[in-house]
Amino acid sequence: PRDNSFVRGDIRLDHVTNTRPLELLLFESEHCWAAAEELAATQNEARSSKLRRSSMGRARRAIQYANKLHKLAEALPALTAMSRAQWLAYVGLVRGAYAFLHGNWEQTLRVSAATRCLLTIISECSTTSRDEALARRFLDSLDAQIRFAVYSLGAQDDASERASDYAACEATQPRYHRDTEALKPPDPTSMTALTPIQP
C-alpha cells in the first residue's frame, strides 16, 4: 500500500526558483508565533509552568523559521534592497517579541530599538503607500514595546536612543548598515529624521 504520511523536506537553495519558499517559511513562523501567543494567553496559576514551557518552545520555533527565512532571502540575488530590509525587519520583530514574552527587558529594548530604526528607514524609502503603511503599523506596536521595556528596566528616558544608535543597530542587526545604505537615496538631505517615540 502507498504510504501517505507527510514528510517535511528541507528547502535547498539550488532548488529555489521564486519567492514561494520565503512565503512558506513566513507562514510557518507566523503559525508558531500565533500558537505561542495563544498558549501564553491561556496560562493560569495551576498550569502556568507547563503552558509557559510550551509557549516558549513555540516561540523559539518561530525564531528558527524566521532565521531560515532571512538566510534564504540573503542568498537570493533577485530580491530588491527593500525586500531584504523588510525580511531583516521581520526577524527583528520576532526576536523582539520573543524577548518580550520571555521578560528579558534589556534584550527587548535593544532588539526593538534597532528594528524600529530599520522600519523607520523602510517607511521613508517606501515607493508604495502599502509598504509605508505596513512599516508605520509595526512602528506603532514597537513604540509600546520599547516604552514598557524602558519602564521595566527603570531606565532613563533616553535609554531607547542609546539602544538605537548606529553601533547598537549594527551589533543587533548584522546586516543593518548594508541594507539601510542600499535603501537611502543619493542625497542624504532628502532623508527625514527618525520619528520620536511619543511619551
Secondary structure by P-SEA (a helix, b strand, c coil): ccccbbbbbcccccccccaaaaaaaaaaaaaaaaaaaaaaaaccccaaaaaaaaaaaaaaaaaaaaaaaaaaaaacccccaaaaaaaaaaaaaaaaaaaaaacaaaaaaaaaaaaaaaaaaaaaacccaaaaaaaaaaaaaaaaaaaaaaaaaccccaaaaaaccaaaaaaaccaaaaaaaaacccccccccccccccc
